[in-house]
């Protein structure tokens, strides 16, 4: 996957703008990428984990409920109380 952090790119025949994510096809081994202007990208690779992924801010969990619990735990620790 490629996340365009800022700027925009052309990936094969598709324009991908800032904060857009594109999933590359594992079958097609070659992707043509170019940009007329400076762009910042995050390139992610790995094996699929086969589980749901939910993110909010710096928290990444498997469900919205786990995200809420993680935020609550973090806030409790910041207040000096154990989670």
Secondary structure as UniProt FT lines:
FT   STRAND          2..6
FT   STRAND          8..11
FT   TURN            12..13
FT   STRAND          14..17
FT   TURN            18..19
FT   STRAND          21..22
FT   STRAND          33..34
FT   STRAND          40..43
FT   STRAND          54..56
FT   TURN            57..58
FT   STRAND          59..61
FT   HELIX           64..78
FT   TURN            79..80
//
